[in-house]
Amino acid sequence: MYKLTIKTQFSAAHQLRGYQGKCENLHGHNGKVEVTIASEKLDKLGMVIDFKELKLRVGNILDELDHPTRIQVDAEADAAAKLAQMFHGQSQPPRSLSR
């Protein structure tokens, strides 16, 4: 199995409306992101995916997350799980690169 991993980070602010505690106030978090693309075989250039392409895709997601203010209405929502789903859905290789 061949793998390519990139690591990066972002900062964002949010508040949990209706939450009884400090998290109801506007506050920030610094997030770390690690994205790994794996393949059983390499493409004709010997790559799992072009590193530049993976950085661009992850960068596009981070552009939406880095330094915004998000108002989270549902205090029960699991923000970490939602972020993971966002990266998983957006970081899949295009069909032409799928193996």
C-alpha positions as CSV (number, residue, x, y, z in Angstrom):
1,M,0.0,0.0,0.0
2,Y,1.3,3.4,-1.0
3,K,0.4,6.5,1.0
4,L,0.8,10.2,0.8
5,T,0.1,12.3,3.9
6,I,0.0,16.1,4.4
7,K,-0.4,17.9,7.7
8,T,-1.6,21.5,8.1
9,Q,-3.6,23.6,10.5
10,F,-6.3,26.3,10.7
11,S,-7.9,28.7,13.2
12,A,-11.6,29.4,13.6
13,A,-14.1,30.9,16.1
14,H,-17.6,29.7,17.0
15,Q,-20.2,29.7,19.7
16,L,-22.7,27.2,20.9
17,R,-26.0,28.9,21.2
18,G,-28.2,27.4,23.9
19,Y,-25.3,25.7,25.6
20,Q,-25.2,26.2,29.4
21,G,-21.5,27.1,29.9
22,K,-18.5,28.9,28.6
23,C,-18.9,27.5,25.1
24,E,-22.0,29.6,24.6
25,N,-19.6,32.6,24.4
26,L,-17.7,33.3,21.2
27,H,-14.4,31.4,21.4
28,G,-11.7,30.1,19.1
29,H,-10.0,26.8,18.3
30,N,-6.8,25.9,16.4
31,G,-7.3,22.8,14.4
32,K,-4.7,20.3,13.0
33,V,-5.6,18.4,9.9
34,E,-3.9,15.3,8.6
35,V,-5.0,13.9,5.2
36,T,-3.8,10.6,3.9
37,I,-4.4,9.3,0.4
38,A,-3.7,5.6,-0.1
39,S,-3.5,3.4,-3.2
40,E,-2.6,-0.2,-4.0
41,K,-0.6,1.0,-7.0
42,L,1.1,4.1,-8.4
43,D,0.2,6.0,-11.5
44,K,2.4,6.1,-14.6
45,L,4.6,8.8,-12.9
46,G,5.1,6.7,-9.8
47,M,2.7,8.8,-7.6
48,V,-0.4,8.0,-5.5
49,I,-1.6,11.5,-6.3
50,D,0.2,14.7,-7.4
51,F,1.3,16.3,-4.1
52,K,0.4,19.7,-5.6
53,E,-3.1,18.5,-6.3
54,L,-3.6,17.2,-2.8
55,K,-2.3,20.4,-1.3
56,L,-4.7,22.4,-3.5
57,R,-7.7,20.3,-2.5
58,V,-7.0,20.5,1.2
59,G,-6.2,24.2,0.8
60,N,-9.6,24.8,-0.8
61,I,-11.3,23.3,2.2
62,L,-9.1,25.2,4.7
63,D,-9.9,28.5,2.9
64,E,-13.5,28.0,4.1
65,L,-12.5,27.1,7.6
66,D,-9.5,29.4,8.4
67,H,-10.4,32.4,10.5
68,P,-14.2,32.6,10.0
69,T,-16.7,33.0,12.8
70,R,-19.3,30.2,12.9
71,I,-22.5,30.3,14.9
72,Q,-23.4,26.7,15.8
73,V,-27.0,26.6,16.7
74,D,-27.1,22.9,17.7
75,A,-25.1,22.5,20.9
76,E,-25.3,18.7,20.5
77,A,-23.6,18.8,17.2
78,D,-20.2,17.1,17.0
79,A,-18.1,19.7,15.3
80,A,-15.0,17.3,15.0
81,A,-17.1,14.6,13.3
82,K,-18.5,17.2,10.8
83,L,-15.0,18.5,10.0
84,A,-13.8,14.9,9.4
85,Q,-16.8,14.2,7.1
86,M,-16.0,17.5,5.2
87,F,-12.4,16.5,4.6
88,H,-13.2,12.9,3.7
89,G,-15.8,13.9,1.2
90,Q,-13.7,16.5,-0.5
91,S,-10.3,14.8,-0.5
92,Q,-11.2,11.8,-2.6
93,P,-9.2,11.5,-5.8
94,P,-11.1,12.3,-9.0
95,R,-12.4,9.2,-10.8
96,S,-9.5,9.3,-13.3
97,L,-7.1,8.9,-10.4
98,S,-9.1,6.4,-8.4
99,R,-7.5,3.0,-8.0
